Amino acid sequence: MARGYRFVKRAMDVVASASALVVLAPVMGALALAVKLDSAGPVLFRQRRAGLGNRPFTILKFRSMRNGASGPSVTASLDGRVTRVGRFLRRHKLDELPQLWNVLVGDMSLVGPRPEVERYVRLFPEAYARILTVRPGLTDFAALEYRDEEAALGASPDPEAAYTAVVLPTKIALYHRYLDEMSLGTDVVLVLRTLAVLLR
């Protein structure tokens, strides 16, 4: 990855995430209040994920499940752990908005392979050795392909097995596609495609 591209990409991340956090502050405040009023527990969900150089970081999301809920790391449609407000947040990807802070502080980028739970990374060490040479991102080819991942997993009798056997290998291939095509042009196209999907 060229140094100039890294510099411009990071500058875009900082400017875009800082601007979005300011503009969306009222929306995020309203969503935080809805989460708090809907069910007991913290507003934010924090989870350890594998980041750049396989260094762990804490990803932030609006909490969409009952506080203290246990179970698999993947979520299928009609998962009983998800709260009423959580279903709305997840359907419209609004639970991901706090990750703009992860982008601002450098844990993540706007565009890049989605950050994965470490135990899933350990299942594919060779593939992730290359993937973890870049910052994980808010969106990429895999995020667009699996924008309704919960519905896909809900069709399986064992969602976690389906994730590790089918979904994650496909995502890994798409992560490598991003690495092969990585450029400012690719990043802009992916951001625009993501916004188009969200606005739809």
N, C-alpha and C positions, 0 to 999 in steps of 0.2 A: 504494500500500500504506500503510495507516494506521500512524502511529508506534507506537500502542499494540500493534497486532498484531505489528509487527517486534520490539518489546521482549519481548513474551511468548514469541514463537516462538524468539528467541535464548536466552531464559532456559530454555525447555524443552529446547533443544538441549544446553546446557551441563550441566544437571542429569541428563538422560537419558544422554548420552554418558559423562559422568564415572562415573555409577553403573554403567553397563554395563561399562565398562573394568575397574572394581574387581571386579564379580561374575564377569565372564568371564575374568579374568586367568589362573586355572588352566587353563581350556580353551584360551586363546590360547597359553599356554606349551607345552601338550602339542602343539598344532598346529604351533607353530614348531619343536619338536624333531622332529616327523614330517617336516616339509619338509626340515630339515637332514640327517636320516638317509637320506632317500629319494634325494637327488641333490645333487651338488656345486653350490655357489653360495650367494648370500645368502638369508636367510629371507624378506626383504621384496622385493617388486617395486615399483619407483617409476616413475611415468610423468607426463609433463607434460600437463595438461589445462587447458581454458579455464574460468575461474571468474567470479565476480561482477565485472561491469564489463569483461569480456573480459581480466581479469588472469590470467596463468597461475599455476598452483599445482601442487604435486607430490602426486599421489594415491598412497595406500599400499594394497597388497594383499599377502596371502601369495603368495609365488612359486609358480606352478602349472605353469610351463614349464621346460624344460631351460635352464640358464644360458647366455646368449649366443645363444639361438635367434632367428633372424631370420624375416621373412615378413610377411604382412599384419597390420594392426592388429586385425582381427576374428578370431574363433575359431569354427570350425565343429566339429560333432561328429566324433569320430575324428581330430582334428588330432594329427599325430604329434609335435608339439612339447610336448604336455601330458604331464607325468609321471604316475606311478601315483597318488601322493598328490594331485597336482593335480586329477586327474579327480574324486576324492572331494570335494575342497574346492569345486570349481566346481559339481558336481552339487547340493550342499547350500548353496551361496552362502557358505560359510565363508571363502573367500578374501577376502571383502569386510570382514571384521571389523576389520582395522586402520584402516578408514576412520572408525571411531568417533573416532580421534585427529584426523582431518581435521575432524570435526564439532566436537570440543572446542575446537580452536584457531581455528575460524571460517572455514576454507576451504570447508566444506560445511554443510548442514543435514540434519536427519533426513529431511525431506520436501522435494522440489524436483526439477526436471529433472535427469536423470543427467548428470554431467560428460562432455564429449566431447573427443576428440583434436582439437587445433587445426586440423589440415588438413581434417577433416570439417566443422568449423564454418565454414571459409572457403568451402565449397561452397554454403552457404545463409546468406549474410551478413544479408539482410533479416529472415529468420525468427529468427536468433539474436540480432539486436539487441535484441529484446524478451526472449527467454529469458534472456539474460545480465544482466538487471536484477535477478535474484534469485540467491541462493546455490544452487549445484547441490546435489542431495540424494542420500541413500542409496536412497530409494524414491519412486515416483510412479505415475501411471497407466501410463506406458510400461514401467516396470520390472515391473509386474504382468502386463501384456499380453505382454511378451517375456521371461517368466521362463525359458523354454526356447529362448532365441534361438539357441543353438548347433545345436540339432536343426533349426530352421527354415533356418539357413544351410547346414547339411550337405546339404540336399536340392537345393542349387543347384550347378551345375558351376563357377561362379565366385562364391564366397561374398562377396568384397569388392564385386563389381559388384552383387550382390543387396542388400547392405547399403546402398550409396549410392543405389540406384535405387528400392528398395521399403521396406526396414526403416526407415532413417533418416527419410525423409519421413513415414512413419506415426508414428514416435516424436515428430517435431517437432509434428505435429498434436496429439498427446496432451500434449506439454509445454505447448502453448498452451491446451489444455483446463484444465490445472492452473492456469495463470495466470488464466484466466477465473473459476475456481471457488475460488481460493485463500482459505482461512480456517482458523481453528483447528479448526473442525469437520471440514473436509476433511482436514486433516493427521492428526487423530486417527483418522478412518476409514481412511485409507491405511496408517497404521502398524498398525492392528489387522488389516487385510486382509493385509498383508505377513507379520505374525507368524503368522496362520492358515495361510498358504501354506507358510511355512518349517517350522512344526510338523507339518504334514501330511506 
